[in-house]
Structure formats: C-alpha cells, structure tokens
Amino acid sequence: MIVALDTQLAVGTATGAGVYARDLAAALDELGAGVRELSAPWLDPWRFDRRVLWDQLLLPLQAARSGAALLHAASGTMPLLRTLPTVVTVHDLAWLRVQSHTRAYARAYFGTIQARAYRTAAAVVCDSHFTASEYRALVDSRATPDVVYPGVDARFAAITRRPDDAPFALVTGTVESRKNLLVLIEALPAIPQLHIVSVGPQTPYADSVRARAVELGVADRLELRGYVTREALDDLYARATFALIPSRYEGFGYALAEALCAGLPAIAARSSSLIEVAAGVLPLVDPNDITGWVDAIRALLADRERAEVDAASHRASNVARFAWPTAAAAVIAVYGRVCA
C-alpha cells in the first residue's frame, strides 16, 4: 500500500498542521508504510491564492502521478476533484466557529467549501474527541470519524528541566484572536514578578496585544519573539516556570501536549479540546476570567516546587499518550480499511 501524503504546510517554518504532516510522514516511514510526500517547495503555503492553487490543482495532479493507492489530505483541506480515494485529517472546525473576524473569501474556502468536501472523503480523521463532536455538529450528524491524537515530537520528552530563578511564562502558538493572549496581558499588572515570553507567528492581533501592554504599563514584561529555532524553543521549555494556554478554541492543542510531554507545569483554558488533553492533571481557567487567571498563576508561583513535582509525575503517561508510533499505527489502520 502506497499513500500520497500532503506535506505542503511543512514547507518553510511549519506550525500546527505542517508539524503534523511532517512528523506523521516520519512516523509512517518508521513503521514501514509506503509514503509519497507531496509538496511544492517553491510555492508559499501561507498566501491564500497559492494555497488554493496547491489544494485544488497541484496536489491532485501530484497525487494522480504518484502511483499511490490513496491520498491523505493531512493539512485539513482537500481537493474537490480527485482521482484517488482520500483520507482527510480535520484538525478543527475553527473556520465555522470562531473566525468571523477574517475575510469572507477565506471563511468560505476553509469553512463552508471544505465542510462540503469532507462529506465526500473516504475517511475522516479528527485530532480529538472534541473535534469529532464538532464535526458531527457542523458537518455531518451521522458521521463516525476516527479520533487519532497527533503525536508530539520525541525531543520534548528528552528535555531536562532547569527553571530560571526569575519566573517567566511561556506561551507558544500563533498570536491571533482565538489564542486569547490579551487575557494574560490583562492579568499581568496583578502579578508584578512575572514575565511572559510568546513564541510563534504574529497576525495583526499582536499589535492589539502590544498596545494594551503599553496602556497597562507591562510592556517591559512581555516579549513577542515570533518564530524561534528548535534549539531556542527547547531551551525555553527547559527554563520556563510554566506554560500558559489561554486559547478559546483548539482542535487539539499542541502547546499543551508539548508542555505535558516536556514536564513543564501548565495552566490552560477550560475550553474546547484543551479540557480533554489536560485530562484532569492541571489547573483549568475559563478563557476570559481575568481574576481566575491571576489566582491560578499566583497559586502556582506560590509553590513552584510542587508544580514541578506534579508535572514530572504525569510526564511519562503523557509521552505515551502522545507517541507518534501509536498515532501512525492508528492512521495506517484507517488506510487499510479504505483500501480494503
């Protein structure tokens, strides 16, 4: 069985779905699956017009010529016209839920049009039970998508914790509205000893974050670093006091899963898939409850040693829960069912 795997979003600096496609390809290869990675390195995957060109023309053409038995649309978007049975990974339904502030053509393509396409897929894989429930609510009430947690890069399990004396919180992921960084800026004045380090690509929302930090007099305790190297990110996971994940909507929540696997204490929003990924082992706060965030952060800072011990005690079980060999084996089982 040969599988054509869409890895276009892994071109350049991968985030989210690109990390998923890149690491899934490696995990499938480790298990001996025949994978044809499909991409166009010369094509910017983050420009809307070029993303559509890839999804709807170049991807199906490459798939048709790949000699594969099926196509895996691993980036959450799939061609409308195809020559191969197609498995699609639905990472989230954010475009149908929380992206009303974005351009209408983007909402139509990534939301409505893709939702219609999903119904024609040979199989649907969702990143979490939460996303599967969203799929049934928003796309197809009779569907039975497969739930397969993405794996977390094994390097996070190898990180040795060495927290800095001066406390700082690590926030990873795209700086955009649904990630809700502003709630942490609102909390900062009440926690004068804390710095926040944010890493990840920035959208215009980052300007609102900076402006509010200036208004509150906490700009000197906020770093928006944008993209950082793997080495720099691993160093931050090793040195941070804790991770904060205040997102209002996540289909899976890589930031939280990575923190769990790195043994990094964390506080997450009581929202979407984060509740499921947290699995009852760390504090959850309503996304917009500023007082709740202040109280949770103060409690963790008051007993940092206990937070470290608790995070370490759950680390091994989370590394096992988010292991790529397990995820890849489950995806191979989906392939086998489709080909059969």
Backbone hydrogen bonds, N-H to C=O, Kabsch-Sander energy under -0.5 kcal/mol:
donor,donor_aa,acceptor,acceptor_aa,energy
3,V,34,G,-3.4
4,A,70,L,-2.7
5,L,3,V,-0.6
5,L,36,R,-2.6
6,D,4,A,-0.5
6,D,72,H,-2.4
7,T,5,L,-0.7
7,T,38,L,-2.5
10,A,7,T,-1.6
11,V,8,Q,-1.8
14,A,12,G,-0.9
18,G,15,T,-2.5
20,Y,16,G,-2.2
21,A,17,A,-2.4
22,R,18,G,-2.5
23,D,19,V,-2.7
24,L,20,Y,-2.5
25,A,21,A,-2.2
26,A,22,R,-1.6
27,A,23,D,-2.3
28,L,24,L,-2.9
29,D,25,A,-2.1
30,E,26,A,-2.0
31,L,27,A,-1.4
32,G,29,D,-1.5
33,A,28,L,-2.5
34,G,1,M,-1.1
35,V,33,A,-0.9
36,R,3,V,-3.2
37,E,35,V,-0.6
38,L,5,L,-3.1
39,S,37,E,-0.5
43,L,40,A,-2.5
44,D,42,W,-0.5
47,R,44,D,-0.9
51,R,47,R,-2.4
52,V,48,F,-2.3
53,L,49,D,-2.1
54,W,50,R,-2.3
55,D,51,R,-3.0
56,Q,52,V,-2.8
57,L,53,L,-1.6
58,L,53,L,-2.1
59,L,54,W,-3.2
61,L,57,L,-1.7
62,Q,58,L,-2.7
63,A,59,L,-2.8
64,A,60,P,-2.2
65,R,61,L,-1.4
66,S,62,Q,-0.6
66,S,63,A,-1.0
68,A,63,A,-0.6
69,A,2,I,-3.1
70,L,2,I,-1.0
71,L,85,P,-2.5
72,H,4,A,-3.3
73,A,71,L,-0.6
73,A,87,V,-3.0
74,A,72,H,-1.5
76,G,73,A,-0.8
87,V,71,L,-2.9
88,V,123,A,-2.2
89,T,73,A,-2.2
90,V,88,V,-0.7
90,V,125,V,-3.0
91,H,89,T,-0.8
96,L,93,L,-1.6
97,R,93,L,-0.6
97,R,94,A,-1.2
98,V,94,A,-2.4
99,Q,94,A,-0.7
102,T,99,Q,-1.9
107,R,103,R,-2.2
108,A,104,A,-2.4
109,Y,105,Y,-2.2
110,F,106,A,-2.7
111,G,107,R,-1.5
112,T,107,R,-1.0
113,I,108,A,-3.2
114,Q,109,Y,-1.1
115,A,111,G,-2.3
116,R,112,T,-1.7
117,A,113,I,-1.9
118,Y,114,Q,-2.7
119,R,115,A,-0.9
120,T,117,A,-2.1
121,A,118,Y,-1.7
122,A,86,T,-2.4
123,A,86,T,-1.2
125,V,88,V,-2.8
126,C,146,D,-3.5
127,D,90,V,-1.1
132,A,128,S,-1.9
133,S,129,H,-2.2
134,E,130,F,-2.2
135,Y,131,T,-2.6
136,R,132,A,-2.1
137,A,133,S,-1.9
138,L,134,E,-2.7
139,V,135,Y,-2.7
140,D,135,Y,-2.0
143,A,140,D,-1.5
146,D,124,V,-2.7
148,V,126,C,-2.6
148,V,146,D,-0.6
152,V,322,F,-3.0
156,F,153,D,-2.0
157,A,154,A,-0.7
158,A,154,A,-0.7
158,A,155,R,-0.6
159,I,156,F,-0.9
161,R,159,I,-0.6
162,R,238,A,-2.9
164,D,239,R,-2.5
169,A,195,H,-2.8
170,L,242,F,-2.4
171,V,197,V,-2.7
173,G,199,V,-2.0
175,V,201,P,-3.1
176,E,174,T,-1.5
179,K,176,E,-1.2
180,N,176,E,-0.7
180,N,177,S,-1.5
183,V,180,N,-1.0
184,L,181,L,-1.1
185,I,181,L,-1.4
186,E,182,L,-2.3
187,A,183,V,-1.0
188,L,184,L,-1.4
190,A,187,A,-1.4
191,I,188,L,-2.2
194,L,191,I,-2.0
195,H,167,P,-1.1
196,I,221,R,-2.5
197,V,169,A,-3.0
198,S,196,I,-0.5
198,S,223,E,-3.4
199,V,171,V,-2.4
200,G,226,G,-1.5
203,T,175,V,-1.6
206,A,203,T,-2.2
207,D,204,P,-1.4
208,S,204,P,-0.9
209,V,205,Y,-1.8
210,R,206,A,-2.5
211,A,207,D,-2.5
212,R,208,S,-2.3
213,A,209,V,-2.2
214,V,210,R,-2.1
215,E,211,A,-2.2
216,L,212,R,-2.1
217,G,213,A,-0.5
217,G,214,V,-1.0
218,V,213,A,-2.7
219,A,213,A,-0.8
221,R,218,V,-2.2
222,L,219,A,-1.3
223,E,196,I,-2.5
225,R,198,S,-2.8
225,R,223,E,-0.8
233,L,229,T,-2.5
234,D,230,R,-2.9
235,D,231,E,-2.0
236,L,232,A,-1.9
237,Y,233,L,-2.3
238,A,234,D,-1.8
239,R,235,D,-1.9
240,A,236,L,-2.5
241,T,168,F,-2.6
242,F,168,F,-1.0
243,A,265,P,-2.7
244,L,170,L,-2.2
245,I,267,I,-2.4
248,R,178,R,-3.0
249,Y,178,R,-0.8
257,A,253,G,-2.2
258,E,254,Y,-3.1
259,A,255,A,-1.7
260,L,256,L,-2.4
261,C,257,A,-2.0
262,A,258,E,-1.7
263,G,259,A,-0.6
263,G,260,L,-0.7
264,L,259,A,-2.4
267,I,243,A,-2.0
268,A,283,P,-2.1
269,A,245,I,-2.4
270,R,285,V,-2.7
271,S,269,A,-1.9
273,S,250,E,-1.7
274,L,271,S,-1.3
275,I,271,S,-0.9
275,I,272,S,-0.8
277,V,273,S,-2.6
278,A,274,L,-2.5
279,A,275,I,-1.3
281,V,278,A,-1.9
285,V,268,A,-2.1
289,D,286,D,-1.8
290,I,288,N,-1.3
293,W,289,D,-2.1
294,V,290,I,-2.4
295,D,291,T,-2.6
296,A,292,G,-2.3
297,I,293,W,-2.5
298,R,294,V,-2.6
299,A,295,D,-2.3
300,L,296,A,-1.9
301,L,297,I,-2.6
302,A,298,R,-1.9
303,D,299,A,-0.7
303,D,300,L,-1.1
304,R,301,L,-0.7
307,A,303,D,-1.8
308,E,304,R,-2.2
309,V,305,E,-2.2
310,D,306,R,-2.6
311,A,307,A,-2.4
312,A,308,E,-2.5
313,S,309,V,-2.0
314,H,310,D,-1.1
315,R,311,A,-0.6
315,R,312,A,-0.7
316,A,312,A,-0.5
318,N,314,H,-1.6
319,V,315,R,-2.4
320,A,316,A,-2.0
321,R,317,S,-2.0
322,F,318,N,-2.1
323,A,320,A,-1.1
327,A,323,A,-1.9
328,A,324,W,-3.3
329,A,325,P,-2.0
330,A,326,T,-1.8
331,V,327,A,-2.1
332,I,328,A,-2.6
333,A,329,A,-1.7
334,V,330,A,-1.4
335,Y,331,V,-2.3
336,G,332,I,-2.6
337,R,333,A,-2.0
338,V,334,V,-2.3
339,C,335,Y,-2.9
340,A,336,G,-2.0
